[in-house]
């Protein structure tokens, strides 16, 4: 019996029958049955922590995504959204990159493997990337700072960036520029709405 021969009966049954016969996905079968279909949007990577202070204190340059080696219940603590990147930095030691001073608190329900919350953790990058980072740090006097900590495909990742420290006047200049752009956006918004300045 082909799908064309089934003309009578509820449309829903027709859609289900076509899905089974033609190997259609759930949404395709729902569309055939005349109903609306909600397609799930892909979930965004859940960001555990952002280092907002890094953009204020440093001129951020090139960045990389690195895996992070965690122990025991640290993953559960991260999934609970408990971490802080403020004050964290990375250093190249023996051709490996280590993340220092990043706070991942102890998971309260863990029995063991609750090591120090600010211990150093190994970052996973390709050898060529590590060599490139090490060259830039040694030549230019840059530092490596963690920018974001997030999950991607179920694995913890850290975005690290090469950074050059800002002087005090640089920070003030950045704040003044940001305030000027906000004020300009407010004025444009007020003008569009017909309000006087």
matplotlib code that plots the C-alpha trace (Angstrom):
import matplotlib.pyplot as plt

x = [0.0, 1.6, 1.1, -1.0, -3.6, -4.4, -6.8, -9.4, -8.9, -7.3, -4.4, -2.4, -2.5, -1.4, 1.6, 2.6, 2.2, 4.3, 7.0, 7.3, 7.2, 9.5, 11.8, 11.0, 12.1, 9.5, 9.2, 8.8, 6.0, 4.3, 4.4, 2.8, 0.1, -0.8, 0.3, 2.9, 6.4, 8.8, 12.4, 14.7, 17.4, 20.9, 21.8, 24.5, 27.5, 26.9, 29.4, 30.6, 32.7, 33.9, 36.9, 35.4, 38.3, 40.7, 39.3, 39.6, 43.1, 44.7, 44.8, 43.7, 45.3, 45.2, 43.1, 42.9, 40.4, 42.1, 40.9, 41.5, 42.5, 40.2, 40.1, 37.3, 34.4, 35.7, 33.6, 30.4, 31.5, 31.8, 28.4, 27.0, 28.3, 30.9, 34.2, 36.2, 38.8, 39.7, 43.4, 44.0, 46.9, 48.7, 52.3, 54.4, 56.5, 58.5, 56.6, 53.3, 50.8, 49.5, 46.6, 47.3, 45.1, 41.8, 39.3, 37.1, 35.5, 35.2, 32.0, 30.1, 28.8, 32.1, 33.8, 37.3, 39.4, 38.6, 42.0, 43.0, 40.6, 43.4, 45.8, 47.5, 45.7, 47.1, 45.8, 45.5, 46.7, 48.6, 52.4, 52.5, 50.1, 52.1, 55.4, 53.7, 52.4, 55.8, 57.6, 55.2, 55.4, 59.2, 59.7, 57.0, 56.7, 53.0, 51.1, 48.4, 45.1, 41.9, 39.0, 36.1, 35.4, 32.7, 31.5, 31.6, 30.3, 30.3, 34.0, 35.3, 37.2, 39.0, 39.5, 43.0, 44.3, 47.7, 47.5, 49.5, 48.8, 47.1, 48.4, 46.1, 45.5, 44.6, 41.9, 40.5, 40.6, 38.7, 36.0, 35.6, 35.2, 32.6, 30.7, 30.8, 29.4, 26.6, 25.6, 25.6, 23.3, 21.0, 20.7, 19.9, 17.3, 15.7, 15.7, 14.0, 11.3, 10.7, 11.8, 13.7, 17.4]
y = [0.0, 3.3, 6.6, 7.9, 5.2, 6.3, 9.2, 8.7, 8.6, 11.1, 13.1, 12.2, 8.5, 9.3, 11.2, 8.4, 5.8, 7.9, 8.3, 4.6, 3.8, 6.6, 6.8, 10.4, 12.2, 13.2, 16.8, 15.8, 13.5, 16.2, 18.6, 16.0, 15.5, 19.2, 20.2, 22.7, 21.4, 22.9, 22.4, 22.4, 25.0, 23.7, 24.5, 27.1, 26.0, 26.6, 29.2, 28.4, 31.5, 34.6, 36.7, 40.2, 41.8, 40.5, 42.8, 45.7, 45.0, 43.7, 44.3, 40.9, 39.5, 36.1, 33.4, 29.6, 27.0, 24.5, 21.4, 21.2, 18.2, 18.0, 15.5, 13.8, 16.1, 19.2, 18.5, 18.4, 21.6, 23.3, 21.9, 23.5, 26.8, 27.4, 28.7, 32.0, 33.0, 36.3, 36.4, 33.3, 33.0, 30.3, 29.5, 27.3, 24.9, 22.1, 22.5, 22.1, 24.8, 25.0, 27.0, 28.7, 30.4, 29.5, 28.8, 25.7, 25.1, 21.7, 19.8, 19.4, 15.9, 14.4, 12.0, 12.1, 13.8, 17.2, 18.6, 22.3, 24.6, 26.8, 24.0, 24.2, 22.4, 21.2, 22.6, 20.5, 22.0, 20.8, 20.9, 23.6, 25.8, 25.5, 26.3, 29.4, 30.6, 30.1, 32.0, 35.0, 35.0, 35.0, 37.5, 40.0, 39.8, 38.9, 36.9, 34.2, 34.8, 32.6, 34.4, 32.0, 28.5, 26.5, 23.1, 21.9, 18.5, 17.5, 18.4, 21.4, 24.0, 27.1, 30.0, 31.5, 34.7, 36.4, 39.7, 42.8, 44.8, 48.1, 51.2, 53.2, 55.9, 53.1, 51.9, 55.4, 55.9, 52.7, 53.6, 57.1, 55.6, 53.1, 55.9, 58.1, 55.3, 54.6, 58.2, 58.4, 55.3, 56.8, 60.1, 58.1, 56.1, 59.2, 60.9, 57.9, 57.8, 61.6, 62.7, 65.9, 65.7]
z = [0.0, -1.1, 0.7, -2.3, -1.8, 1.7, 1.2, 3.8, 7.6, 10.0, 8.7, 11.8, 10.9, 7.4, 8.7, 11.1, 8.4, 6.0, 8.6, 9.1, 5.4, 4.2, 7.2, 7.9, 11.0, 13.7, 12.5, 8.8, 9.8, 11.9, 9.0, 6.7, 9.3, 9.1, 12.6, 13.6, 14.4, 17.0, 16.1, 19.1, 18.7, 19.5, 23.1, 23.6, 25.4, 29.1, 30.2, 33.8, 34.4, 32.6, 33.5, 32.9, 34.8, 32.1, 29.5, 31.9, 33.1, 29.8, 26.1, 24.9, 21.8, 20.1, 21.9, 21.9, 23.2, 25.5, 27.3, 31.0, 33.1, 36.1, 39.0, 40.8, 41.7, 40.0, 37.0, 39.2, 40.9, 37.4, 36.3, 39.4, 38.0, 40.7, 39.5, 39.4, 36.8, 38.5, 39.2, 37.2, 34.8, 32.7, 32.4, 30.1, 32.1, 30.4, 27.1, 28.9, 29.8, 33.4, 34.7, 38.0, 40.7, 39.1, 41.9, 41.5, 45.0, 46.6, 45.7, 48.9, 48.2, 47.2, 49.6, 48.3, 45.6, 47.0, 46.4, 46.7, 45.1, 43.6, 42.6, 39.2, 36.4, 33.1, 29.8, 26.7, 23.5, 20.4, 20.5, 17.7, 19.6, 22.8, 21.0, 19.4, 22.7, 24.4, 21.7, 21.9, 25.7, 25.7, 22.9, 23.7, 27.4, 27.2, 29.8, 29.3, 31.0, 31.1, 29.5, 29.8, 31.2, 29.6, 28.5, 24.9, 23.9, 27.6, 28.1, 30.1, 28.0, 28.8, 26.4, 27.0, 25.5, 25.2, 27.0, 27.6, 30.8, 30.6, 32.3, 34.5, 31.9, 29.4, 31.7, 32.1, 28.4, 27.8, 30.4, 28.8, 25.3, 26.6, 28.3, 25.2, 23.0, 25.5, 25.6, 21.8, 21.7, 24.3, 22.3, 19.1, 20.9, 22.4, 19.0, 17.3, 20.0, 19.4, 22.8, 23.2, 24.3]

ax = plt.figure().add_subplot(projection="3d")
ax.plot(x, y, z, "-o")
ax.set_aspect("equal")
plt.show()
